[in-house]
Amino acid sequence: MLPRLRVPALLYAALGLALWPSPLFGLLHVEAATVVATASFFIGGLSATGLFRSGDSLRRVLIAQLGLLLIPWALLTATLVWRANCGYVLGCALFILYTIPSVVLAVSLAYALTGATKRWRRVWFVIAGSLIATIPVAFDLLLHPQLYTYNHVFGGILGPIYDEELAVRPGLFVFRGLTILWAIWLMMLGLWLRRKDGRGHDGAQRRNVGTWAFVTVVIALIYAFSVPLGINTSAGHIERALGIELDLGSAVIHYQAGSLTESELSWISDEHIYRYEQLREQLGVNVAESIHVYLYPDGDTRAALIGSRTTSVTPVWLPSPQIHMLAEEFTPDHYGHELAHVFAREFGMPVLHASLAVGLVEGLAVAVEPPDGLPEPRYQVAASLESNQAGLGHLNADPAEAVAHAMNPLGFWTGRGAVSYTTSGAFAGYLLDRFGAEKMRLAYRTADFREAFGHPLDELASAWEAELRTLQPDSEAVAIAMWRFAQPSLFERYCPHHLPRVVRLTRRAVEAEERGDVAEALRFYEGAIEADSTFAPALAGWARHLIGSGGNVLEPTTVLETRVLLRSGEIAEETDILLVGVLGDLYKSQLDSANAAAAYAEAFRRLPPYARDAKTVLLLRRGLSPDGLRAVLAPGDELERAEKLEALAEDEPALWFFAAAYRNRLGDARGALRAIRQLPTANNLGAWESDNQRQIVEQARLALLALYADSAGDYASALDYAGAAAISYREANASGPALLMEDLKAKASWFLDREE
């Protein structure tokens, strides 16, 4: 047998070596496991076919084919010498889970086929394997609202590529068990065919009849209960899990009881109504059916149901329009983006309801989504033209080339997310403004730019780039663009999908804080610091927790002083910058005003120009008394914290800002608006080191008044506040937040006109 295993052994060796250069596939994890499982199915099955023809037994062939898996495992393990794999143990487990059942099934299928026919055995095997690899995927993703698919050939896809943390659901284990059951069923079939052909033993066959019948029944039961077992997810299953629905006519909102307040539901309803009408006018189409909007209470619930923890998705290929997102991420820009996909579905190509030009799919949604407070995509792309910074992905060539790259699926999904989305969005906005919605709809449906716009893609992209070169991006656009475009893609990332222990413990600490469990939060923070004493979020949370709970702050002060070197020039990351601000809090709690002032000033100086919210919080915390600061940072029930801050705010007015924030987090929009209205103007909040600081705080006050009024449905107030905030931002050349306020002003005006 060994000589006949040389070819599959060489193929496995070639596969392992071919994966080595890729940062994503060249290490033992889910992506490599998927590739090896697919290859092993066909390599193992075709090799087994030849061995069975030569008379080798099922047992010997199966052992030999499983043994060959040690070759790709060893080669992928060898990459640890030059490439870190933080999730090696999980990678090994997934490799075993993906490859072994695939090989067992392949050998069993080969065994059955060699018993059924003497001709074209390898051809029939390839046909059968190809059908098994593709048809179930179409069944899962085209007929079910799920972002995962499990497969007998390649193991499965666990969720969207943008989710950093894998959703390893129980259904995966059930499904791989099902693969083994199918393998046993095929082995029984192979034995029966050999008996029929005179090559089996009657006694053995009689003993196998009961096993065959039992396996058949179990397989049938698993398929019958595929949804409860987690192999598939139906719309009905999601709706039952969430439980509550709100019918708005053009949309049905599905959510979990207790996850949204009445105030939040009212705002969500209004936001949908406004964005729906806005997109209907912009794109010139109607959505034929009611849209089902699924709002998940948390990432774990979402992962359990559809295989995605965080990524908002609109599966346009499904028979009915629907949106899936976390309830906490229902913001105008996020929801507007997903709603744009629903509208574009109406003029997409048949069956998939999308465009073959992938850049238009996401680009159009970016182009028409509401402002997010950051500079427009076109200004961000224009900023890249003025930079000599390397490492900006496809923008290191030029925007026109980046757009062309993003129009094909491989280019879009393997490129950097920020680059692909932003360049496509800026380009789609240019096309929409210049040629109108009708021609954009045609281009979207056909992916033929010449037919739709009268010019090929390269000419359109070059003209767009020439227009970009006439723009003058401000400092905020330059700062955000250089940061966003430098973020590596999944294919470039160090240890993709790995969630370090320090991150997990810090998350659990934050969750414990939100529950009001002070002792548990502190325990998790200390565990996180023990796991990684340099992790800024854990250090910051630990220090804030001790300040707020009245604990001994000498130790965290010493730790942070060692971690953060003021005025050293070593502080670059925003997490480290905010850590400097926390150090200021520690000094303040010890009544060390000189060091506190130095730390706050250093943090403010190093925050990027677009970090207006962080600057506002920092400036207001800087002006608090030690007692006021401890009240802001105190752990426990948020309602109690808000009420305590409101009581203290009579003597320390800046606390109204934080009380309003807690009210807003509780979903109490009217309470948040009432509190923020008590916050004095920046001129009356104390002395500022510069007019710029005073202006930042005053702009934040006006913006929050507008946002909280919008959340409370007080559109008359929202109109006034948003207008004043927009004027102030325009005067300061802050186009991003100005656009956000102007959009809110337009929404308020629309609702006021509607009431009349």
Protein Blocks (a to p, Z undefined) as FASTA:
>chain_A
ZZmmmmmmmmmmmmmmmmmmpmklmpccfklmmmmmmmmmmmmmmmmmmmmmnopafklm
mmmmmmmmmmmmmmmmmmmmmoccfklmmmmmmmmmmmmmmmmmmmmmmmmmmmmpcghk
lmmmmmmmmmmmmmmmmmmmmmcccfbdcdfklopacbdfklmbacddfklmmmmmmmmm
mmmmmmmmmmmmmmmnopacfklmmmmmmmmmmmmmmmmmmmmmmmmnopaccfklmmmm
nopacdehjaccdddehkacfklmmmmmmmmmmmmmmmmmmnopacfbdcdddddfbfkl
mmmmnopaklccddfkbmbdcddddfklmcfklmmmmmmmmmmmmmmcehjlpafblmlm
mmmmmmmpccehiacfklmmmmmmmpcbehiljmlmpmklmmmmmmpmklmmmmcfklmm
mmmmmmmmmmmmmnojmlmmmmmmnopaklmnopafklmmmmmmmmmmmpccdfklmmmm
mmmmmpccfklpghehiacfklmmmmmmmmmmmnopaklmmmmmmmmmmmomkbmklmmm
mmmmmmmnopafklmmmmmmmmpcghklpambfklmmmmmmmmmmmmmnopaklmmmmmm
mmmmmpcfklmmlmmmmmmmmmpcfklmmmmmpgcjfklmmmmmmmmmmmmmmlmmmmmm
mmmmnopaklmmmmmmmpccfklnoccfbfklmmmmmmmmmmmmmmmmmmnopaklmmmm
mmmmmmmmmmnopaklmmmmmmmmmmmmmmmmmmZZ
